Amino acid sequence: MNSNELPVIGITMGDPVGIGPEIIAKVLADPALQGICRPVIFGDRRVIEHELRKLGIAAQLAVRASYTRAGLGQHPELIPVSDLDPAGLVPGSPTQATSQAMAAAIIEAVGHARSGGIDAIVTAPINKKALNQAGYGYPGHTEMLAALTGTNDVVMMLAGERLRVVLVTIHCALADVPGRLSIEAVVKTAAITSDGLRRFFTPHTAPRIAVAALNPHAGEGALFGREEQTIIGPAVERLRAMGLEVSGPHPPDTVFYAAARGAYDAVVCMYHDQGLIPLKLLHFEDGVNITLGLPIIRTSVDHGTAYDIAGRGLASPASLLSAIKTASAMARTGR
């Protein structure tokens, strides 16, 4: 990609019986997309075209059996990965065929990103059970992308204009969180976060990272727990010794307020809801999921397949558009 060229962004279809095809169709109808990127959709031609017709969207797609960057035209591209019959699909009810199509879109997009054919991937939502139904035993997108790219250490960042949060532990029971925390896990998460921020978001300044405590009042001198003294505090000291601008452990009930007011570039959180509750309070419509640590750029919507409203035309494309904008900005900054 040269300095005058719009980034080429690959958009995966997501679950064909979720809201992925609908929000992709709605984004294609948004005039703002033309100035953001050159989109390449990896999905099912008949499913996407059916959604465009149903919504009354006149967007034209250039459908290609094979794709080369040099062959990009004026219209959004679509690379078919399956051939589903839209008339036979039931919104909210995945099948073996729809699940395999969902997985195929991801695999195809990753291959093009690794070869340099596209500059970043933006993923529409998938269903984890359907992914396993297709024969891919991953807990979700992130783990599948890590396996496809041969990456051992990745970090999930959720981001909006006012707040970025990163998770040390992700999908596990709250009761399991203390046992999954370690000095090494906190250090790895914060270090990958710092590297990703420096590369894509704060290229000219050292990223300021706040590390949240696990317990109320940061443990109150071990009165409410010792993880701050035995794990989180030592991890922060190690990160500082590495030359990173990291502080903490900060009481969780105040650190997000400070970060949303610009005091920090990101907050490293100990568990899922600790980070996602404040993030979604501020960025429920436009939050973006970013995977740091991969050899490719990947962003995603910050919501699921929304089976309850699939096929009804009610889904908002705001998070997908934000994810595309973020991926485009990352591709420009990180090139």
Stockholm file with secondary structure:
# STOCKHOLM 1.0

chainA/1-335         MNSNELPVIGITMGDPVGIGPEIIAKVLADPALQGICRPVIFGDRRVIEHELRKLGIAAQLAVRASYTRAGLGQHPELIPVSDLDPAGLVPGSPTQATSQAMAAAIIEAVGHARSGGIDAIVTAPINKKALNQAGYGYPGHTEMLAALTGTNDVVMMLAGERLRVVLVTIHCALADVPGRLSIEAVVKTAAITSDGLRRFFTPHTAPRIAVAALNPHAGEGALFGREEQTIIGPAVERLRAMGLEVSGPHPPDTVFYAAARGAYDAVVCMYHDQGLIPLKLLHFEDGVNITLGLPIIRTSVDHGTAYDIAGRGLASPASLLSAIKTASAMARTGR
#=GR chainA/1-335 SS CCTTSCCEEEEECCCTTTTHHHHHHHHHTCGGGGGTCEEEEEEEHHHHHHHHHHHTCCCCCEECSSCCGGGCCSSCEEEEEECCCGGGCCTTCCCHHHHHHHHHHHHHHHHHHHHTSSSEEEECCCCHHHHHHTTCCCSSHHHHHHHHHTCSCCEEEEECSSCEEEESSCSSCGGGHHHHCCHHHHHHHHHHHHHHHHHHTCTTSCCCEEEECSSGGGGTTTTSCSHIIIIIHHHHHHHHHTTCCEEEEECHHHHHHHHHTTSCSEEEESSHHHHHHHHHHHHTTTCEEEEESSSSCEEEESSCCCTTTTTTTCCCCHHHHHHHHHHHHHHHHHC
#=GC SS_cons         CCTTSCCEEEEECCCTTTTHHHHHHHHHTCGGGGGTCEEEEEEEHHHHHHHHHHHTCCCCCEECSSCCGGGCCSSCEEEEEECCCGGGCCTTCCCHHHHHHHHHHHHHHHHHHHHTSSSEEEECCCCHHHHHHTTCCCSSHHHHHHHHHTCSCCEEEEECSSCEEEESSCSSCGGGHHHHCCHHHHHHHHHHHHHHHHHHTCTTSCCCEEEECSSGGGGTTTTSCSHIIIIIHHHHHHHHHTTCCEEEEECHHHHHHHHHTTSCSEEEESSHHHHHHHHHHHHTTTCEEEEESSSSCEEEESSCCCTTTTTTTCCCCHHHHHHHHHHHHHHHHHC
//
